[in-house]
Structures are given as C-alpha cells and as structure tokens.
Amino acid sequence: MRTLYTLFHYLMLPVLFLRLAWRGIRNSEYWRRWPERLGLSAVIAKERKVVWIHAVSVGEVQAALPIVNAIRERLPDAALLVTTTTPTGSSHVMQSLGANVTHCYMPYDLPGPVRRFLDRTHPSLAVIMETELWPNLFYACRLRGVPVLLANVRLSERSASGYRRFSSLAREMLEGVSYIAAQGERDAERLIALGANPARLSVTGSVKFDVHIPPSLREEAASLRRRFGSGRSVWIAASTHDGEERMVLEAFSRARKHTPELALIIVPRHPERFGVAESLVKRGGWSYALRSNAQPSLEDVDVLVGDTMGELQMMYAASDVAFVGGSLVPVGGHNMLEPAALGIPVVIGTHVFNFQEIGERLMELGVARQVADPVELANAVTELLKDPNQRHNVGEAAKRFVEQNRGARDKVVAMVDALI
C-alpha cells in the first residue's frame, strides 16, 4: 500500500506544483522557497541535538507554542526545528518564535524529499502536531531510529472513516509511531481501532487549554476597544471561511436593529480572503476600516476587517461576544478555547467536528451557544449583549473551564523528555 501511495504521490507532483502556483496568485508567499518542499532545507549542524516539531498552519502553530517554549526551557542546548505547510503558518512561527527556532516547510511525503530533509536536519525526535500521518516520513524515521511523537491528536469520525478505507496503510503508519498523546477518549478509541498500540497511547487533553495570555494583551485590547468610542458593544466573527462572511454580515444587519451602536470585527481565517471580506463589507454599504491601516478612531466605523496576522487573541479580548468560524460551513470549526480563556462568551455553528468534545462540554456548561443560520446567530449575539450580568457569568464559567483543564502541555513535554 505504501508503494502504491508513493507512486500516486509522484504522479500527482505536477498537480501539487500547479496548486502552489495557483495559490500564489492570491498569496505570493506560495511562490517562494519551493526547494524546501523537495527536502532542500537549511542544514543544521550535526553536533547539536535537534527536536523537530511539525505544525501544519496557524492553528497548529498556536497549539504548539506552549510545547516549543517548554522544550526550550528544558533542553536549552537543543536546536529546535519547526516545520509548517502554509505560508501563514510560517509567518506565525517567525512572529511568535523568531530566531529561537529554525523554520522550513515540510517536504512532500516522497522518499527523495524525505531523505534529503532528514539528512540535512538529522532530528533526534519528531513531534507531529494533531492529525498528520505521513507514510513515507514515518517509515524513514523508523529506519533511522528517530522516535515519532504524535501530540495533541484529534481524530474526527469523518477523518477516521477516510483512514479506514486504507486500513493497512493506516495500521503500518501507526505501528511506526513511538507514542501518541490523544486529546480525548473518542480520539483514542478511533486511533486504537485503526491500529494504534494502546500501550503507547495516552489521553492527555488538549494543549490548547494551555493558552498563554501575555500581560500586554489586555492593554492592547483596551486600546483597540477605546477607538470604537464609549458605550458601543463589539462582536467579533473570527476565522471565517468562504460563505460565512455573507452570513455574518446578514446577522450583523439583524443584530443592529436591536443594538444600533454595535460594531463588528470580522477576521477571515486565511490572508487571501482579506480582500474578499473587504469587498463584501463595502458592497453591503457598511462604513469600515482595515486593521492594517491603524486608524486612530473607529467611532464612525461599523465593521473593522482584521487583515493582520498574529492579533486574533488581542481582538478577542477587545470584544464582548465571539463567533468562531469554520462552523456555519462544513469546515469543522476552529479553536473556541481562545475566546473562552479570555472570558468571552462563544457562539458556534453546527459544523464543529474538529472540536466535537470541547464544543459539547462548552455547550453543557452554557459557555457556548450553537446556531444554524444567520437568524439564530443574530438572536444569540443580541441576547448576550442585552444582559451584561449573564455575559459576565458565562465569561467567568468559560475561564474556569479552561483553567480546570490545563496540563496537557506538561504531559506532552514529559513524553519528549522520555523519548529523547
């Protein structure tokens, strides 16, 4: 099966390069550093012990930050290599970790690129964030005696169903993994059903509970909030995808009938959608500003388009209510713990299979509300805004929930210590 997978992957190489070229039309960063995707990464000196952490894009990088920082403290002499797949993930690594780590793109999962990558970086340990299973990479690591730790793994029923169609390949991959840190019991059950060894698997919870809130964050958020003027409510729609911006703006129009002074911050998930969101806002006749313009006053602005990277947490903190996107369309949802950790009530759509257990627990506690369409979204936001006491109580419950579930980071770092 791995041979067939490799042959298919080689046949798909032209398509992969065309896809990079096409994506580069919207985000020119996709046109840069192509050799890294073929394994031609920077060379790391062999004298240093190398811990390699792979995080696909922004969400995985954000989840990996507590682990990376803990490893830096525990192993100060080790070289830390962080790989991503997307330019936005790369940018987030550079902004958050800078010169503290080496960054390159993950090579394509083919024998040649993987061999060149491992020859140049010679990792002592591979930490793969969330659900990234690569047959050739795992096989090459096993041949070289490089332990592989799957950290913060979540496996939805949809993903598990896809892997079951290639059960022998999935089993071979999981047999080559040294240890698995699963987010929840359901994730662990699905992994074991696919062939993971129960003796090499632990349920650690999600490292996303270990979200770090910098001391300066509240000050920056307060500064942004003051620009909207006194007496205004602020609602953020974060990590939105294609189709969601239209629904959010329809809900915003409905909510404004009840809360005329309401302001909206809309933050598309991907940078290539910043311009799309701006066009939709402009077409709707709303007065708006771009976050990148750093406008000193937003008092006459209806919508702020968050077209910058690395500021989402601050924008959450400047808001009264948060809608977490990727959930009104079948993307699977995004990290709802970031606003919860800041005490911000959360609204989500019905498509949250990427965060199923966390979403269910938040809804059980009354911290998150689930909606199916723009009408329900407008009603949920309006109800939360009209009752400050309820909003405060929900926010406090959200913060307690996050605090009570911290600790996954330390468990994963203990596994790193043991494996290295």
Order of alpha helices (4+ residues) and beta strands (2+ residues): alpha-alpha-beta-alpha-beta-alpha-beta-alpha-beta-alpha-beta-alpha-alpha-beta-alpha-beta-alpha-beta-alpha-beta-alpha-beta-beta-alpha-beta-alpha-beta-alpha-beta-alpha-alpha-alpha
